[in-house]
Amino acid sequence: MDWDGNLAKTLDVWLEACRVPLQKRGLILTDNEIATCFGMPIQRFQEWGIDDVNEAIGEMDELAAKLLPEVELYPHAIIVLEELRNIGMKLALITTSLRKNAINLLDKYNMHQFFDAVVTYEDTVKHKPHPEPLEKALQQLRGNAAQAVMIGDSDKDIGAAHNAGVDSILYFPPSHTKFYRLDDLKQLHPTYIVDDLRQILEIV
């Protein structure tokens, strides 16, 4: 299960955190364009011609660190996690966020008990959409691809699921139109699409 934009309402934070260093360097991009850097800012910043990528990433991370503590969860996130645990599902949190950022919010909402594994940016060499994060989570859960489903909101999540041979659930509430185009995500052929986290319970 993904974290950013899936359980936690962090997309606006990352949008702003990415926008500020870009505008500082004269790049004025749309929300959808900026959102393509979610999970892969170094690559995008390089593609956009930024020379001081490391400095720009540092500015992005610094601003995000100030905004993330106030992030809220998506509606019904806790209820759904509780129910998934109650029916015996093993859960892994798989995110390209830094471990400290994910752990701080897990602490804030007392969510550690829901996850049998947590795979963050530092835990893998290659990141979503590469299958490595999902494969590592499956190893920790002692499961296999046929038993698993990846729940996420982005092309990286659905791509990682496809590359790992795992079914996928695309979470796309109305608010996500600010960041992604649903038609583009449908082209990745997610197994299921939901706009309310509670609909996951009808699938699993």
Sequence and secondary structure as in RCSB ss.txt:
>XXXX:A:sequence
MDWDGNLAKTLDVWLEACRVPLQKRGLILTDNEIATCFGMPIQRFQEWGIDDVNEAIGEMDELAAKLLPEVELYP
HAIIVLEELRNIGMKLALITTSLRKNAINLLDKYNMHQFFDAVVTYEDTVKHKPHPEPLEKALQQLRGNAAQAVM
IGDSDKDIGAAHNAGVDSILYFPPSHTKFYRLDDLKQLHPTYIVDDLRQILEIV
>XXXX:A:secstr
   BTTTB  HHHHHHHHHHHHHHTT    HHHHHTTTT HHHHHHHTT S HHHHHHHHHHHHHHHGGG  B T
THHHHHHHHHHTT   EEE SS HHHHHHHHHHTT GGG SEEE GGG SS TTSSHHHHHHHHHHT  GGG EE
EESSHHHHHHHHHHT EEEEE  GGGGGT  HHHHHTT  SEEESSGGGHHHH 
